[in-house]
Each structure stands twice: as structure tokens, then as C-alpha cells.
Amino acid sequence: MVDLTNTGQTSLALGASKDLPGLASTKILLAYASAGKGHETACRAIAEAIKERGFDGEIVIIDSLKYMPTFMARIFSKGYLHVASKMPWLWYAFYESKSSLSEFEPPPPYQNAFWKIIMRRFGRYLKEQKPDYIISAYFTSSWVSGRYKQIHNPRCRVATVVTDYGIHPVWLAPGQDRYFVATEDIKYELANLEWYTSTGQDKIEVVGIPVERNFGQYLEKAVLLEKYQFEKGRFTVLLLTAVYGRRHVEAVIDKLLKCNSRLQILIVAYDGFQVGNEYVEALKAKNIPYRIYGKISFMADLMTMADVAITKSGGLASTECLICGCPLLIYKPYPGQEERNSALFLESGAAWRIFQLESLPFKIDTLAGDPEIHQKMAQAARQLTRHRAADLIADIVINDLKMEENLIGR
């Protein structure tokens, strides 16, 4: 693997395989946007699954924001996180103002003209690369890819991967051959809009959300607890801090200190994060073991060890927890897509919602004290994420390419 950091592009030139003859000259391009880690993670998971199938062509993974004007790229990457976390009311108003699929209308000409200008460099890049298959995990790259197919390369296949459990009209893009979605609900919501997306209902695939293969391997929890030197008899709480900030993290710890159950706490934050001395002393006084992790490569192990995760409800991180059988206590999700994710998790029985932190000790003690309730939530979590999305997408993409190769051969 060669990392081309100056362009935000990774190229995987794979060895030839006897399994897929005839695809050596084929190029698959996966496009994401660096607005959070989820879109990139999904693309990398799909790329690895395609690679495992013996694909002998080229796979390119690219951050489409690298091809936007700098000020616009910052708005999409940092602006979203800032507004959603600091001014959630504003993000709610923006997200919900045009959220109804039943009221969807094609963008007006001036809006299309705007995107042509903003995404011009990415469109030019696609013309240079001439990919045979584009998989997009972000709405802007879906729009450009569909336009590239319609105008420049009708043989190119274009697919969009929706990385949340609900869909907003912004994901709708013309010229799509496939949509990969997380739920049956989304499939039926999209099916009524094939007049715009060019995607019939039979091309909308319910696959879940792609995560890396090491999640959901059903490793033995007891073995992992011993490996990381944690006690087997304690209820393990995983706190994914995301962008909560120190104040919210310490507020959560303060409530965990009030639990009657025997706990141990895993905190995943940024490198160098520490809680205040008063909480360090309080945790010691109550004999609650804890560890703080920064950037790590063994998140799947922590999620498998954990009995519950306190987190927001982002599509990828939540899926990683759930596929490991770790139920969620959802705290401060962003408005819009995360609220919709949260609603599905609650509906499925895989999560509880924390509206007021005062209820956290009650919820933790209930789960820790009633194995039957906890087991039902863990089963619901696995059922919700039963699909191996990356594998399903890889199989479909490879099959599409083989069919195209056969057509050309004729």
C-alpha cells in the first residue's frame, strides 16, 4: 500500500489472482470526505473486502474534500463538527429544513451550477483517472460521480454507501447504479425516488454499515479481560468521549461514582487526555479501576470487553459497538442524522437514552444487576448489525464488474 498524503489518496495495487481473471486492468475508486472518521473507515473496510476476494485490478481511496477549495473543505470537515457540537439548534434547523423525502424536488439550476464550480477539481480528477467503478460514501462525491458517469463515461458503475441508519434528501444523486443502505426502511424510502437517482428498487441493497473485519469477531470476553488485566467479575463501562470535552466526561464519571455496582471504566479520548485529580482520587477511594486510552488500534477489543458503551450515536462508531454485542447508553447525540440513528437503536432494543445524567447510575445498576435485560440488549445489538456490510458490498461490486467484463467480451 502506498500512501499519497499530499492528495489524500491511497492506492492499493493488488497482486494477480486466478479467482478473478480479466479484471487486471479494472480500477475501483472509493471516495469519502474527511468530515469525521466514519466515511473513510467505511471505504477502507470495503476496499479490504474487495482485496480479500482476489481482485487483481487497482483500488484507489480518496478524500474528495482535498479537491474542494480550501475554505469549503474546512466548512464541510470542521464546520459541521463545530456547529453540531456547539450550536446544535442551528444544525437541527439546517438539517430538518429540507429533510422530507416526500417533498423532494430536483435542485434548481443555480444549485447545480454551484456544485459544478465547487467540485470542478474532483470532476477533473475522475476524468483523468477513468475509473470503472466508483463507490461513494459522501453525498458530494456521489453527485460528482453520477455526473461523471452521465456525461463522460456511461460504462462506469456508480454506487453510494449511506453511512447512517436514516437518510436525508441530500444523499439523493442522479446517475447512481446502486445504493447500499443500512435498513429495509431506507430501501423503501428510496424506491419511490428512482425517477431521480436512476436506481430501481432491485438495485437498492440492504447491507448494513461497513466496518473493519476485526469488529464482531466474537472474541472471548474473559480472554480479553485477562489479556488487558481487568477483573472478570466487574461490570465494564466503555466511555467514548468523542467531542464531549472534559466537562461532560467528568460529569459522566461523577455519576458513575454513584453507582452501587462493581464497575471498571475504559475511557477512549485523545492522546494525553487526563481527568482532574479530584476524580482520580474519588475513583481510587471507591476502588473503581479505570484506564484512559488515546489513539489505539485495538478498539474492537475494548468494545468486546465492554458490557455497555456511553457514546453519541454516530453511524460507524455505534455500529462497531453493536456488532461487538455492546449495547449503548446514548448521551448527547448530534441533531439530525445521529438523532435518527438513536431512534432506530432505541426501537430495536439495543440502546437506552440518557436525557438527564442523574438517571445514569440507575441505568448502569439495572443492567449490571439483571443479566437477562443486559443479554437481551446485547442480542438486539448483534441482530441489528447481523449483516457483514463490507463483504456484501464487495461481492456485489465484483459481480457487477464480472458481468460488465462478460458484456464487453461478447
N, C-alpha and C positions, 0 to 999 in steps of 0.2 A: 504494500500500500504506500502510495506517495502522497504526502500531504502538501497541497499547494496553498499555503496560508495566505499568500498575497491576493488570491482571488476568491477565497472562501470555498475552494473546490477540492474534492478528494477524488482521485481516480483509482479504481480497482481494475487492473489488467489481470485477468484470471487465466490460469492455465487451461490448456485444451482438455476437453472431456469427450469420451466416447459416448456418453449418455445423450448429448445434445449436438449431434453433428449438424453442420450447416449454419450455425449461429455465430461463428467466429468473427464475422465482420459486423455483427449487430451491436448497437450502442443503446444502453438504457441510461436515461438521465433522471435522477431523483432531485427534486427541488424543494427546499424548505425556506423558512425565514427565521432568523435568529431573534425572535420575539419570545423569549423563554426557551427552554431546552427541549420541550416536547416534540416539536415538529422535526427537529434534527434527529432525535432519538428514534422516532418512527421510521424515518428514511434509512437510517443505518441498520435498523432491525430488518427491514425489507431487503436491503442490499445483501446482508449476510445470508438471509434465507435463500435468495436467488443464487448466491455464490455456492451454497451448500448443495444445490441441485445440479452442479456441474456446468453452469453457464460458462461458455468459453469466449464470450464477447467482452465488451468493455462496460463498466458501470461507473458513472460519474455522479457524485453527490455534491450539490452546490447550494450555497446560501444566496437566494435570489436578491436579498437586500444589498448585497455587495454591488449589484448592478443598478441600484437606485441612486439618485442624487443624495449626497450625504445628509442633508437636512431632513429629507423624507425618510431615509433609513433610520435615523435617530428617533423620529416620531413613531415609527412602527415598532422599533425594538425597545427603546427606553421610555418613550412617551406613554405607551399602553400601560406598562407596569406602574409608572408614576401616577397616572390618572386613576387606574383601577384600585390602587392601594391607598392613595392619599385623598382622592376625590371620588369615592365610589358612586355618589349620587350623579356625578357628571357622566361617568361611564355607563351607568344604568340608563340614563336618558338617551345617550347616544346609541346604545345597543338596542334598546327596545323601540326606538322611534320608527324603525323600518324592519321590525322582526317578524311580521306576519307573512307567511308563505302564500296565504290565500289572497293577499293584496299585492303580490309581486308583479311588477311591470319591468320590462327591459330598461336598462339605464338609458337616460337621454343622450343624444349625440355629444353634448359638451362633456359629459362624464367619461364617455369612451375616449374622447379626444385627450382628456386629462391623463388617463391611464396610458395611452399611447406615448405621450411625452415622458411621463414618469418612468415607464418600464421599457423605454426605447432600447437602452443598452442590453437589457436581458433578451429582448426580441432579436437584436442583432447577434447576440451570443448564440441563440438557438439556431439561427441561420448558418452560422459558422460551424457549429458542432454537428448539425444534421442528425439528431438522434432518431432512432427507430421507435423508441417508446419513452414517453415522459410520464413520470409518476410525481404528482404534486401534492405536497402536504400543507399548502398555504394558499389562500384564496387569490392573492395577486399573481402568483406563478401559474395557477390554474387558468386565469383569464388570458395571460400572455400565451400559454401553451396551446390553448384552444384556438386562439387567433393564428398562431404559427401554423397549426395543422390546416386550418381552413384556407389560408392564403398561400402558404409556401410549400407544405409537404402533406398532402392528403393521405399518404400511406402511413404517416406517423400515428401511432396509437397514443392517446392521452387519457390518463386516469387521475382522479382526485381522491385522496385519502382524507376523510373527515376525522379529525383527532379529538373530537368531543362527543358526548352522548346526546347532544341535541344539535340541531342545525339552524343556522341563520341564513337568510337570503343572500348574504354576501358571498357564500360559498358557491352560489349558482354561477356557472360559466358556460358559455356556448362552446360547442366543438368537443365535448367530453365523450369518450368511448365507454368509460366505466366510472362509477362511483363506488368506493369502498367505504362502508359505513358501519357503525357500531351496533345498531339496533334495528329490529324489524319496523319500529315506528318511523325511523328516518327513511327507510326504504319506501314506505307507502306515502310519506310526505313528499318525497322527491318524485315519485312515479307520476304525479299529476303535472309535473313541470317538464316533461320530456320534450315538449314543443320548443323549449328554450335551450336546454342542456344537450339535446340530441342523444340523450341516454334513455333507452327504453327500460321498462321495469326489469326485464331479464338481464340487463347489464348493471343493475344496482346490486352489489354483493354485500350481504351482511356477514362481516368477518370479525367484528370487534375492533380493538385499537392495537396497533403493532407495538410490542415491547421486545426487548432483547431476550434472547433464549434463556439466559441464566435465571430469569424470573419465572416462578411457577414450576420449578423442577421437583417440588415436593421433597425437599431435603428433610432429614430427620431433625426436628426441633431440638430434641435432647442432645443430639450430637453437636449441633451448632452452639448450644448454650455451654457445653463443656469446652468446645474449641475456643470460645471467646471468654471463658472463665466467668460465666454468670451462674447464679443459683437456679436449679430446676424448679424449686417449689414456689418461686415468686411470680407474680403477675407482671409481665413485661410490657411497658408502655413505650411506644416509639413516638417521639415528638419531632415532626418535620417542620422546621421553623419557617421555611420559605422566606417571605419578606415580612414576617410578623414584626421583627425588630425586638430589641432587648426587653422593652417594657411589656409586650404581650407574652414573650417567652417566660419571663419571671412571674407574670400574673398566673400563667398556667401552672408553673412549678409551685407557686404559693397554694393553689387549690389541691394539687397532688399531695402536698404535705398534710392535708386534712383528711386524706383517705384512711380508712381503717384497715384496708387490705395490705398485705406484704407486697411491696412494689419494688421494681428496679426499672430505671429510666434510661432510655437511649435517646440522646439529643443529636440530631443532624443539623448543623448550622454551617456557617462559613469558617474557613481556616482562621484560627486564632480566637474564635468566639469563647467567651467565658461568662458565667453568671456571677452576680455580685457575691461578695464574701458572706453576707448575711444568709443567702440561700445555700451556699456551700456548707456553712455551719449547721443550718437547720436540717439539711439532708443527712448530714453525719449524725446529728442528735437523734433523728428518727430512724437511723440505720437503714436508709434507702440508698442502695448502690446506684451510681449513675456514671455515664460516660458521655463525653461530648466529642463528636466527630466533625471534621471539616469535609473537604472533598475526598470521597472514597470510591473504591472500585468494588466494594462488597455490599452494596445497598441491598441486594437480593437476600443476603444472609441476615441482615438486620430485620428486614420485613418478614422473613420466615420465622425468626426467633420471636418477634413481637406478637403479643396477644391482641393488641389494639394499636391503631395509629391515630394520633391527633394531628390533623392536617387540614389544608384547604381542600378543594375538590377539582384540581386541575386534571385534565383528561389522562395524561400519561402517568403522572405520579400516583394518582388514585388507582389506575389500572394495575400498576406494578404492585401496589399493596394488595389489592383484591385478588389478583392471580396467585399471590403467595398465601392466600387464605387468611389475610389480616383485615378484620373489619375496621371501619373508620368511625371516628368521632370528628365530625366536620365542624371546623371553627373558622369563622370569618372568611367564607368563600367570596371571591370577587363577584360582583353582579354580572348578569348576562350568562355567558356560557358555563361558568362554574356553578351558578345557582341552578341551571338546568341539569348539570351533572349531578349535583347534590340531590335534586328531586328524584332522579332515577335511582340513585343509591338508596335513598330512604324508602322508596316504593318497593324496591327489591328485597329489603330487609337486611342489606349488607352494611348499613350505616345508621348512626344516630346523629342528631344535630345538637350542637352546643350553641344555644342562643344567649344564655347567660352563664358565665363561668361558675357561678355559685352552684350550678347543678352538676358540675364535673365530678366532684367526689361521689355523689350518689350514683352516677352512671358507671364510674370505674368500679365501685364496690359491688354494684349489681352484676356486672359482667364477671368480675373476679369471684364472686360468691355463688354464681349459678352457672355451672358448666354447660347445662342444657341450652340456656339462652345464648351463651357465647358460641357453642358449637353450631347452632342454627345460623347465627350471623356469619360464621366462617364458611359454612356450606353455601349460603347465599352469595357470598363474595366469589367463591370459586365458580358457582353456576353462572353468575353474571359475566364472568370472563372466561367461559369454557372454550371459546374459540382460540386457536393459535393463529392470530391475525396475520403475522408476517409470513407464516408458512402458506396459508390460504392464498394470500396475495401473490406470493412467489409462484405458486402452482398455476394460478390464472394467467399471470404475465407470461410465463414460459409457454403455456398452451396457446395464448394469443400469438406469440412470436412464431411458434411452430406452424400454426395454421397459415399465417401470413407467408412464411417461407414456402409452404406447400403450394399456395396460390401462385406465387411468383414462379415457382418451378414448373407449374403447368403452362 
